[in-house]
Amino acid sequence: MGGGNVPYALRFHKNIDRALFYDCLRILDKYPSVDIKSACYIGFGSYSFEDFKEIHQRFGISNMISLEYDENTFRRQLFNLPLRCITLFNTDSWNFIKEFDNNINNFSGNLVIWLDYATPAQINNQLLEIQELTKSLKDGDILKVTLNANPEAYGGAPYGGYTIDLDDPISPKMTRMNKSQLRKFYLEKFKAKCTSFSRNISGQIDNPEYMTLENFPKVLLHLVAVAIDKNLKQSKIKKHKISSFIYSDSQHQMLTITFIFIEKQREVAFLETTKIDEWEFYDNSDQGYLNLSIPILTLPEKMHIDKRIHESSEIENIFEFSFESQALSSNLLENYLKLYRYYPTFLRATI
């Protein structure tokens, strides 16, 4: 259900996002209410089950559920199923969440859930699913949500970015839309898609200036928080945001957010026990996020940087060329210094 047609090895930045998630789970496992090995992992396995295989290998989770609504992909899953401990559901996430407790057989252990959404047109349903899911979450449950963070994906520019004056139907006048017009158009389209949450797009974020790649993730962070909190107002548990990242996946910018749900009176103990707030990628702010963009390196380039990894003051000058623009190249290399331990390396193997 999430980007299933893109080969895993080509999803470079998503590999980094996944590695960071596994690192995060390892730290959260220190919280007494969390037992990752005995948890139930729920996600969208697609046909290759990459995250399922790795989570099982790293943590030994043996209770796993994969959701897939597409009949053909589901048949591929039946053929490629790597572990018999994965239960397959040929259904969409909304129908699964509506009957959540029954579908997990009233499982009482921890839940680790990754809603890896890939269809921006369904943003309203996705937010409603998140809202509905929180009814079933308890102390120590972990939720990761991934959404398309490209404002254009929620309503492409009309006529390829042009307005058309039909006063002369024989020879209509076409005028290219400026940035301000495009952003206003994106905002109107996005609000029209978020029918159940449009009134929550207000104040500062109800602004065409938030329809940019840099600012649009802040709108999504706000709406996800609203969706979660709607069913937690009278609850004894609360969400605690752990991290949020943006990255490029194929042709789109994606936003991914990780939360843990904890009893309100245990939040201080949670932080003292896990020390998750000392994790270098921790971000509990409402609208903060880290960009995971790093340069795509050849092996010689990577080795050249790694030899000098602690000479960060010289990182901008170690090549006689740049990655894309000079300014972007500097940012990419700075990000590499933060993320090099998670940098994926793909090798050819004969099996």
C-alpha positions in Angstrom: 0.0 0.0 0.0 3.0 2.3 0.4 5.1 2.9 -2.7 5.0 -0.7 -3.6 6.0 -0.2 -7.3 9.4 1.4 -6.5 12.2 -1.1 -6.0 13.5 -1.0 -2.4 17.1 -0.5 -3.4 16.2 2.7 -5.3 14.4 4.2 -2.3 17.7 5.6 -0.9 16.4 8.2 1.6 13.6 5.8 2.8 16.3 3.4 3.7 17.8 6.0 6.0 14.4 6.8 7.5 13.8 3.1 8.2 17.3 2.8 9.9 16.5 5.8 12.1 13.2 4.2 13.1 14.9 1.0 14.1 17.4 3.0 16.2 14.5 4.8 17.8 12.8 1.6 18.7 15.9 0.3 20.3 15.9 3.3 22.6 12.2 3.2 23.4 12.6 -0.4 24.3 14.2 0.8 27.6 10.8 2.1 28.8 9.3 -0.5 31.2 5.9 -0.3 29.4 7.6 -1.2 26.1 8.7 -4.7 25.1 9.5 -4.6 21.4 10.2 -8.3 21.0 6.7 -9.2 22.3 5.0 -6.4 20.4 2.7 -6.7 17.4 4.0 -4.9 14.4 1.4 -3.6 11.9 2.3 -2.1 8.5 2.0 -2.2 4.8 4.3 -5.0 3.7 3.9 -4.5 -0.1 5.2 -7.5 -2.1 8.8 -7.5 -0.6 8.1 -7.1 3.2 11.5 -5.3 3.6 10.6 -3.6 6.9 8.9 -6.8 8.2 12.0 -8.8 7.6 14.4 -6.3 9.2 12.2 -5.7 12.2 12.0 -9.4 12.8 15.7 -9.8 12.4 16.6 -6.9 14.7 14.1 -7.4 17.4 12.7 -10.9 17.1 9.1 -9.7 16.8 7.0 -12.8 15.9 3.6 -11.2 15.8 3.2 -9.2 12.6 0.3 -8.0 10.5 0.5 -6.7 6.9 -2.3 -4.8 5.2 -2.8 -4.7 1.4 -6.0 -3.7 -0.4 -4.8 -4.4 -4.0 -5.8 -7.9 -5.0 -2.8 -8.5 -7.4 -0.3 -7.2 -4.9 -1.9 -9.4 -2.2 -1.4 -12.5 -4.4 2.3 -11.5 -4.8 2.5 -11.3 -1.0 1.2 -14.8 -0.7 3.9 -16.0 -3.0 6.7 -13.9 -1.4 5.7 -14.3 2.3 9.1 -14.5 4.1 7.9 -15.4 7.6 4.9 -17.5 8.7 4.5 -15.2 11.7 3.2 -12.5 9.3 -0.6 -12.4 9.1 -1.9 -11.0 5.8 -5.1 -9.0 5.5 -6.5 -8.3 2.0 -8.2 -5.0 3.1 -7.6 -1.3 3.2 -6.4 0.4 6.4 -9.7 2.1 7.1 -11.6 -1.2 7.3 -8.9 -2.8 9.4 -8.9 0.1 11.8 -12.7 0.2 12.1 -12.5 -3.3 13.6 -9.1 -2.9 15.1 -9.5 -4.7 18.4 -11.2 -7.7 16.7 -8.6 -7.8 13.9 -5.7 -8.0 16.4 -7.6 -10.5 18.5 -7.7 -8.1 21.5 -3.9 -8.3 21.7 -2.8 -6.9 25.0 0.9 -6.3 24.3 2.6 -3.3 22.8 1.7 -2.2 19.3 4.2 -0.8 16.8 2.3 0.6 13.9 3.6 2.2 10.7 1.0 3.8 8.5 3.1 4.4 5.4 0.6 6.3 3.2 1.3 6.8 -0.4 -1.8 8.4 -1.9 -2.2 12.1 -1.3 -5.7 12.2 -2.7 -6.8 10.2 0.4 -5.4 12.7 3.0 -8.8 13.2 4.7 -9.4 9.4 5.1 -5.8 9.1 6.3 -6.3 11.7 9.1 -9.6 10.0 10.0 -7.8 6.6 10.3 -5.2 8.1 12.6 -8.0 9.7 14.7 -9.9 6.4 14.9 -6.8 4.4 15.7 -5.9 6.4 18.8 -9.0 5.0 20.5 -7.2 1.6 20.7 -3.7 2.8 21.7 -2.4 2.5 25.2 0.7 3.2 27.3 3.9 2.1 25.4 2.3 1.9 21.9 4.3 3.4 19.1 2.9 5.0 15.9 4.8 6.1 12.8 3.0 8.0 10.1 4.3 8.8 6.6 2.5 11.3 4.4 3.2 12.9 1.0 4.6 16.4 1.8 4.6 17.9 -1.6 1.8 20.5 -1.8 1.5 20.1 -5.6 0.5 16.4 -5.1 -2.8 17.4 -3.5 -4.0 19.3 -6.5 -1.7 19.8 -9.5 -1.5 23.3 -11.2 -4.4 23.9 -13.6 -3.5 23.7 -17.3 0.1 23.0 -16.5 0.5 26.2 -14.4 -1.4 28.5 -16.7 -4.6 30.5 -16.5 -6.8 30.7 -19.6 -8.8 33.7 -20.6 -11.8 32.5 -22.7 -13.0 35.9 -23.8 -11.8 34.9 -27.3 -12.8 31.2 -27.5 -11.1 30.9 -30.9 -7.7 32.1 -29.6 -7.8 32.0 -25.8 -5.1 33.8 -24.0 -2.9 31.7 -21.7 -0.9 33.3 -18.9 1.6 31.5 -16.7 0.6 31.6 -13.0 3.1 33.2 -10.7 4.3 31.6 -7.5 1.7 33.5 -5.4 -1.2 32.3 -7.6 0.1 28.7 -7.6 0.4 28.6 -3.8 -3.1 30.0 -3.3 -4.4 27.4 -5.7 -2.6 24.6 -3.8 -4.0 25.8 -0.5 -7.6 25.8 -1.8 -7.2 22.3 -3.3 -5.7 21.0 -0.1 -8.4 22.4 2.1 -11.0 20.9 -0.3 -9.5 17.5 0.2 -9.3 17.8 4.0 -13.1 18.1 4.4 -13.1 16.8 8.0 -10.2 19.0 9.1 -10.5 22.1 6.9 -11.5 24.2 9.9 -8.2 23.2 11.6 -6.3 24.8 8.8 -6.5 28.2 10.4 -4.4 31.0 11.8 -0.8 31.0 10.8 -0.9 27.9 8.5 -4.0 29.2 6.6 -1.6 30.9 4.3 -0.5 30.3 0.7 3.1 30.8 1.9 2.8 27.4 3.7 2.2 25.7 0.3 6.0 25.3 -0.3 8.2 22.3 0.1 9.8 23.9 3.2 6.6 25.0 5.0 4.0 22.4 3.9 5.3 19.7 6.3 4.4 22.1 9.2 0.8 22.0 8.0 0.8 18.2 8.0 2.4 18.0 11.4 -0.3 20.2 12.8 -3.2 18.2 11.2 -1.7 14.8 12.4 -1.5 16.2 15.9 -5.1 17.4 15.7 -6.3 14.0 14.5 -4.5 12.2 17.3 -5.6 14.6 20.1 -9.3 14.5 19.2 -9.7 11.2 21.0 -7.2 11.8 23.7 -8.7 14.8 25.5 -10.4 12.7 28.2 -7.8 9.9 28.1 -5.2 9.1 30.7 -2.6 8.7 27.9 -1.0 11.3 25.7 1.1 11.4 22.6 4.8 12.2 22.8 6.4 13.1 19.5 9.8 11.6 19.1 10.9 12.6 15.6 9.9 14.0 12.3 11.8 13.8 9.0 11.3 14.9 5.4 13.0 13.1 2.5 12.8 12.6 -1.2 11.2 9.3 -2.2 11.0 8.8 -6.0 9.5 12.1 -7.3 7.9 13.2 -4.0 8.9 14.8 -0.8 7.6 12.7 2.2 7.1 13.5 5.8 7.4 10.8 8.5 6.5 11.3 12.2 7.0 8.9 15.1 5.0 9.1 18.4 4.9 7.0 21.5 1.8 7.0 23.7 2.4 7.2 27.4 0.4 7.8 30.6 0.4 11.5 31.4 1.8 11.1 34.9 4.6 8.9 33.6 6.1 11.3 31.0 8.9 12.5 33.2 9.8 8.9 34.2 9.7 7.9 30.5 12.3 10.6 29.6 14.5 9.8 32.6 14.4 6.0 31.8 14.9 6.1 28.0 16.9 9.4 27.7 15.3 9.6 24.3 15.6 13.4 24.5 19.4 12.9 24.3 19.1 11.1 20.9 20.5 13.4 18.3 17.4 13.0 16.1 14.9 13.7 18.8 12.4 16.5 18.1 9.4 17.0 20.3 8.5 20.4 18.9 5.2 21.0 17.2 6.5 22.0 13.8 10.1 20.9 13.8 11.6 18.4 11.3 14.9 17.2 10.0 15.7 17.0 6.3 17.3 13.6 5.5 18.6 14.7 2.1 22.2 13.6 1.6 24.3 13.2 -1.6 24.1 10.0 -3.6 27.7 9.0 -3.5 29.8 6.5 -5.4 31.9 4.2 -3.3 35.1 6.1 -3.9 33.4 9.4 -2.9 32.0 7.8 0.2 35.3 6.4 1.3 37.0 9.7 0.6 34.6 11.5 2.9 34.7 8.8 5.6 38.4 9.1 5.9 37.9 12.7 6.9 34.6 12.3 8.8 36.0 14.1 11.9 37.4 17.0 9.9 34.0 18.5 9.5 35.4 22.0 9.1 36.9 21.0 5.8 34.0 18.9 4.5 32.9 21.5 1.9 36.3 21.6 0.3 37.3 18.0 0.0 36.0 17.7 -3.6 36.8 19.8 -6.7 33.2 19.5 -7.8 29.8 20.0 -6.1 26.7 17.9 -5.8 24.0 19.9 -7.6 24.3 23.6 -6.8 27.1 24.8 -4.6 24.8 25.9 -1.8 22.8 22.6 -1.9 26.0 20.6 -2.1 27.2 22.2 1.2 23.9 21.3 2.9 23.9 17.7 1.6 27.5 17.2 2.9 26.6 18.6 6.3 23.6 16.2 6.5 25.9 13.3 5.5 28.0 14.1 8.6 24.9 13.6 10.7 23.6 10.5 8.9 26.7 8.6 7.6 26.1 5.8 10.1 22.8 5.1 8.5 23.9 5.5 4.9 22.9 2.4 2.9 25.3 0.4 0.7 23.8 -1.9 -1.9 25.9 -4.8 -3.2 25.2 -7.3 -5.9 24.8 -10.9 -4.6 24.4 -14.2 -6.3 21.9 -16.4 -4.5 
